[in-house]
C-alpha cells in the first residue's frame, strides 16, 4: 500500500484497520495494533519524502464510547471512528451516540457518516446538521468515503459542511492497492458539493495535516 501510494505521488498514507469489535473484518486487538504501529515506525525509517500514518478505524459502541481505551488511542496519529452496529436506533439516540463519541479528545474523523451501502442498506437516521455543528465545535472532520458502494456523504452534505465550516476528508477506504483509484469518485462528489481544496483535510501537506488533527 505504501509503495502504491508513493507511485501516485502521495506524501502520506494512513493505515486504518478495523478495531477489535469488528471480528468479521479480523479487527485488531490492542496487542496486534501495537505490533502494527511498531512495524509502521520501522517502515518509516526507510522512506524518503513519504510517511505512513498510524491510524485505526475505531468502532463507536452503542453507548457512544470508542472500541479502544484512551491510552491506546493516544498513540495513534489519527482515528477514523465509525458505526458498524445498531443501525436502527431512533434518530435522537443515534445522533447523541455519535456526538458523545466526538467528545472523546482522540476522535478525529467520522467515517461513512450515514452508513449507507448502495442497493444494500439505507442510511441510518441521524440529524446531520446537529452532528456537523458538534464536529465544528470539537474540531472533528467528516469523511467522504469514495468507495463506489458507499459515497454516503452526498453532494448536499458537502455543501452543508462548507457552509458550516466543517472540514471533510476524502478517503478511498482502500482494502487493496487498486482501491486507491477510487479517489476520483470522492473528488467528483466533493466538486458536486462545491468543496475546494482548502475545505479538505487530506489536500494539506503533512506538517499542516498534523496541526489540523490536533483537537480544539
C-alpha positions as CSV (number, residue, x, y, z in Angstrom):
1,X,0.0,0.0,0.0
2,X,2.8,2.4,0.8
3,X,4.6,1.7,-2.5
4,X,1.3,2.2,-4.4
5,X,0.7,5.5,-2.6
6,X,4.2,6.7,-3.4
7,X,3.7,5.8,-7.1
8,X,0.6,8.1,-7.1
9,X,2.8,10.9,-5.7
10,X,1.3,10.9,-2.2
11,X,3.2,12.4,0.7
12,X,1.5,10.2,3.2
13,X,-1.0,7.4,3.7
14,X,-2.9,6.4,6.8
15,X,-3.2,2.8,7.7
16,X,-6.6,2.3,9.5
17,X,-7.5,-1.3,10.1
18,X,-10.7,-2.1,12.0
19,X,-10.7,-2.2,15.8
20,X,-11.3,-5.4,17.8
21,X,-15.2,-5.2,17.8
22,X,-15.4,-5.9,14.1
23,X,-14.5,-9.6,14.2
24,X,-15.8,-10.3,10.7
25,X,-13.0,-8.0,9.4
26,X,-10.4,-9.5,11.7
27,X,-10.3,-6.4,13.7
28,X,-7.1,-5.7,15.6
29,X,-7.0,-6.0,19.4
30,X,-4.6,-3.8,21.4
31,X,-1.7,-6.2,21.1
32,X,-2.0,-6.6,17.3
33,X,-2.4,-2.8,16.9
34,X,0.7,-2.2,18.9
35,X,2.6,-4.6,16.7
36,X,1.3,-2.8,13.6
37,X,2.4,0.6,15.0
38,X,5.9,-0.8,15.6
39,X,6.1,-2.1,12.0
40,X,4.9,1.3,10.6
41,X,7.7,3.0,12.6
42,X,10.2,0.6,11.2
43,X,9.0,1.2,7.6
44,X,9.0,5.0,8.1
45,X,12.7,4.8,8.9
46,X,13.4,3.6,5.3
47,X,11.1,6.1,3.5
48,X,12.2,9.3,1.9
49,X,9.7,12.1,1.5
50,X,6.8,9.7,2.4
51,X,5.2,8.8,5.7
52,X,2.8,6.1,6.8
53,X,0.5,7.4,9.5
54,X,-0.6,5.2,12.3
55,X,-4.4,5.0,12.4
56,X,-7.3,2.8,13.2
57,X,-11.0,2.6,12.2
58,X,-12.4,2.6,15.7
59,X,-15.9,1.3,16.4
60,X,-18.4,3.6,18.0
61,X,-20.2,1.5,20.5
62,X,-23.9,1.8,21.2
63,X,-23.3,3.9,24.3
64,X,-21.0,6.3,22.4
65,X,-17.7,5.1,23.8
66,X,-14.9,4.0,21.5
67,X,-13.6,0.5,21.0
68,X,-10.1,1.2,22.4
69,X,-9.1,2.8,25.7
70,X,-7.6,6.3,25.5
71,X,-4.1,5.1,26.3
72,X,-4.1,3.2,23.0
73,X,-5.8,5.9,21.0
74,X,-3.3,8.4,22.2
75,X,-0.5,6.5,20.4
76,X,-2.1,6.9,17.0
77,X,-1.6,9.7,14.6
78,X,-5.3,9.7,13.8
79,X,-8.5,7.9,14.4
80,X,-11.4,7.2,11.9
81,X,-14.4,6.4,14.0
82,X,-17.5,4.6,12.7
83,X,-20.8,3.0,13.5
84,X,-21.0,-0.7,12.4
85,X,-23.8,-1.9,14.6
86,X,-27.2,-0.9,16.0
87,X,-28.2,0.9,12.8
88,X,-31.9,1.1,13.8
89,X,-31.6,3.3,16.8
90,X,-34.0,6.2,17.0
91,X,-32.8,9.4,15.3
92,X,-32.1,11.3,18.6
93,X,-30.3,8.3,20.2
94,X,-28.2,7.7,17.1
95,X,-27.3,11.4,16.8
96,X,-26.4,11.6,20.5
97,X,-24.3,8.4,20.2
98,X,-22.1,10.0,17.6
99,X,-21.8,13.3,19.4
100,X,-20.8,11.6,22.6
101,X,-18.1,9.7,20.7
102,X,-16.9,13.1,19.3
103,X,-16.5,14.2,22.9
104,X,-13.5,11.9,23.2
105,X,-10.4,14.0,22.6
106,X,-8.9,11.2,20.5
107,X,-11.7,11.3,17.9
108,X,-10.6,12.8,14.6
109,X,-12.7,11.7,11.7
110,X,-16.3,10.4,11.5
111,X,-16.2,7.6,8.9
112,X,-19.0,7.0,6.4
113,X,-21.3,9.3,8.4
114,X,-24.7,7.9,7.3
115,X,-23.8,4.2,6.9
116,X,-25.5,3.8,3.5
117,X,-24.5,1.0,1.2
118,X,-25.9,1.4,-2.2
119,X,-28.5,-1.2,-3.1
120,X,-27.8,-3.0,0.2
121,X,-28.6,-0.8,3.2
122,X,-30.3,2.6,3.7
123,X,-28.7,5.3,5.7
124,X,-29.3,5.3,9.4
125,X,-31.5,8.1,10.8
126,X,-29.4,11.0,12.2
127,X,-29.6,14.8,12.4
128,X,-26.7,15.6,10.1
129,X,-26.8,19.3,10.8
130,X,-26.5,18.7,14.5
131,X,-23.6,16.4,14.0
132,X,-21.8,18.9,11.8
133,X,-22.3,21.7,14.3
134,X,-20.9,19.3,17.0
135,X,-17.9,18.4,14.7
136,X,-17.1,22.1,14.1
137,X,-17.2,22.9,17.8
138,X,-14.9,20.0,18.7
139,X,-12.5,20.2,15.7
140,X,-13.6,16.9,14.2
141,X,-13.7,16.0,10.5
142,X,-16.3,14.1,8.4
143,X,-15.3,11.5,5.9
144,X,-16.4,11.4,2.3
145,X,-15.9,7.7,1.6
146,X,-15.1,7.3,-2.1
147,X,-15.9,3.6,-2.3
148,X,-18.5,3.3,-5.1
149,X,-20.7,1.2,-2.9
150,X,-20.7,4.0,-0.2
151,X,-20.4,7.7,-1.3
152,X,-22.8,8.2,1.6
153,X,-21.6,11.7,2.3
154,X,-23.7,13.3,-0.5
155,X,-23.1,16.4,-2.5
156,X,-25.7,18.1,-0.3
157,X,-23.8,17.1,2.8
158,X,-20.6,18.5,1.2
159,X,-22.3,21.9,0.6
160,X,-23.7,21.8,4.2
161,X,-20.2,21.1,5.6
162,X,-18.8,24.0,3.5
163,X,-21.4,26.4,4.8
164,X,-20.9,25.3,8.4
165,X,-17.1,25.4,8.2
166,X,-16.6,21.7,8.8
167,X,-13.6,20.1,7.2
168,X,-14.0,16.9,5.1
169,X,-11.5,14.1,4.4
170,X,-11.8,12.2,1.2
171,X,-11.0,8.5,1.9
172,X,-10.7,5.6,-0.6
173,X,-11.3,3.1,2.3
174,X,-8.8,1.1,0.3
175,X,-8.7,-2.7,1.1
176,X,-6.2,-3.3,-1.7
177,X,-3.8,-1.2,-3.8
178,X,-6.2,-0.9,-6.8
179,X,-8.8,0.7,-4.5
180,X,-6.6,3.8,-4.2
181,X,-8.0,4.6,-7.7
182,X,-11.4,5.3,-6.1
183,X,-10.2,8.7,-5.1
184,X,-11.6,10.1,-8.3
185,X,-15.1,9.2,-7.2
186,X,-14.6,11.1,-4.0
187,X,-13.3,14.1,-5.8
188,X,-16.3,14.1,-8.1
189,X,-18.6,14.1,-5.2
190,X,-16.7,16.9,-3.4
191,X,-16.9,19.0,-6.5
192,X,-20.6,18.4,-6.9
193,X,-20.9,19.8,-3.3
194,X,-18.8,22.9,-4.1
195,X,-15.9,21.8,-1.9
196,X,-12.5,23.3,-2.8
197,X,-9.0,22.0,-1.7
198,X,-8.9,24.2,1.4
199,X,-12.1,22.5,2.7
200,X,-10.4,19.1,2.5
201,X,-8.2,17.7,5.3
202,X,-6.0,15.5,3.1
203,X,-5.1,18.1,0.5
204,X,-2.8,19.6,3.1
205,X,0.9,18.8,3.3
206,X,1.9,16.5,6.2
207,X,3.2,19.2,8.5
208,X,-0.1,21.1,8.2
209,X,-2.2,17.9,8.4
210,X,-0.6,17.1,11.8
211,X,-1.6,20.5,13.1
212,X,-5.2,20.1,11.8
213,X,-5.5,16.8,13.6
214,X,-4.9,18.5,17.0
215,X,-8.3,18.9,18.7
216,X,-9.5,22.2,19.8
